[in-house]
Amino acid sequence: MALVVGRRNTEGRMAGVLGDEIDVLAKARRAMPGDYVPNDDEPYMSEQQLDYFRRLLLEWKKSILSASAGTLSALQDGPLREPDLNDRASSETDWGIELRTRDRQRKLIAKIDSAMRRIDEGEYGFCEVTGEPIGLGRLIARPIATMTVEAQQAHERREKISRDM
């Protein structure tokens, strides 16, 4: 099976190795068995909630690794040799984007592993700055979150100020 990289669809958006941009977290959610979703009516970070987040993080990681395996397989098939210089430049640009995406996902796997460690140590779901609960809504949207929204905003303001100095 040949892997097509660099072809653009009619709207001009890149149709890369994985097609249009795949939301791997949404894919992980769809792959999870059952229809349980944590809610505020149960004790915060109950065993059921922790199990949900553990399974979600594992599915997310599995999805990322699966996509990475596809990229690795395509790279091992050999370089693309486009006869037209413009096509070759486009293909190389697309590969560069794909490899940067995989690098971001490699870093994301480290954050997923860190979240799994926090679950095992009983620290998951609590802000690393304030110690307050992060909140189910934020964790469902971003399971690797380590800070409350307020703490994250304050952190980003401090970063911006130090960058501007």
N, C-alpha and C positions, 0 to 999 in steps of 0.2 A: 504494500500500500504506500503510495507516494504521499508525502505531506506537502501541502501547498502553503507557502508562506509568502506574504507580500502581495497577494491579490487584493484588490480593493473592490468593494461592492458598488452599486450604482449611486449610493448616497455619498461615496467618497470615504466611508469609514473603513478602517483596516479590518480584514477578515484574516486574522493571524492564526497561529497554531491551534488555538482553542476556539476559533470562531470569534464572534463579537465578545467583548469583555464579559467573562463569567463571574458572577458573584459567588465565590466559593463558600462563603458563609451561608448563603441562602441554599446552596446545593447541599451543604452539610445538614442544614435543618430538614430539608426534604428527605434526606437519607435516614433520618432518625426514626426508630420504630415508635409506634404509639402516637397519641395526640396530646400528651401532657405538655403544658406550658406553665412555668412557675407563676404564681399570682400572689397578691398582697394579703389574701385571706388565710394564708398558712404561715407558720413561724419562719422568720427570715433565716435563710441558709439551713433549712431542714435537710435531713438526709435525702429526701426526694429531690429537692432543689439542687443539692450538690451533685447527686447522681445525674440529673439532667444536664448540668453544665459540664460535668466530666465527659459524658457521652457526646455532647455537642462539640467540645474541644477536640476529642479524639476523631470524630467524623470530619471536622474542619481540617485537621492535620492530614488525615488520610486523603482528603480531596486535593489538598495542595500537593502532597507527594505524588499522587496519581498524575496530576497535570504536569508536574516536573519530570516524571518518567517519560511522558510523551515528548517533551522538549528534548530531553537527553537522547531519546531514540532517534528523533529527527536530526539531531546534530551528528550522531554516529553514522547516519546514512550518507554523510558527505556534504560538502559545500554545494550550494546551488550555483550553477554556471549559466547565467542568462546571457544570451548572445548580444542583446541590446544593452548599451551602457546605462541608459535610464532605468531599464527593468532591473539590472544588477544593483544599481544604487538604491532603488526602492526596496529590493529584497534585503540588502544589507542593513538598511535603516530599520526595516521590520524586525530582522533578527536582533538588532541592538535593542529595540524596544522590548522584545520578548525576553531577552536575557536580563534586562533591568527589572522587568516584572518578576522574573524568577528570583533575582537577588532580593527584592523586597519581600517576596514570599518566604525566602530562606530566613530572613530576619523575623518574619511573622511566626515561623515555626518556633523560634527561640522564645518568643513571647507566649505562645501557646504552652510550651513546656514549662515556663515559669508559672503560668496560671494553674497548670496541673499540680505543680509543686505546692502552690498556695492552697489548693483544695486539700491535698494530703496533710498539710501542716495546720489546717483549720483557720487560715488567714484569708481565704477567698471571699470576696464580696465586701470587704472592708477597706476603706481608704488607707493607703500607706502613709498619708500625711496627717489626717485628722483622726483616724481610727473609726470614723462613722460608717454606717452602711452606705455602700455605693448606690444601691437601689436596683430593683429587678429590671426596670425598663432600660436602664443604661447597660446592665450586664447582658440582657437579651440582645440589645443592639450591638454591643461591643463586649463580648465575653472575656476579652483580655484586659479590660479596664482595670486600672490600679488606683484611680482617684475618683472622688465625687466630681460632678460637673464643676462645682464652685472651686474646688482645689485645683482642678485641671486648668480652669480659666486663670486663676491666680498664678499658677506655674508658667503658663504661656505669656502672661503680662510681664513677669519677671524676666523671662528669656528674651522678650522683645526689647525691654529696657536695657539689658546687658549687651545685646547685639548692637543697639543704637549708640552705645557709648563709645 
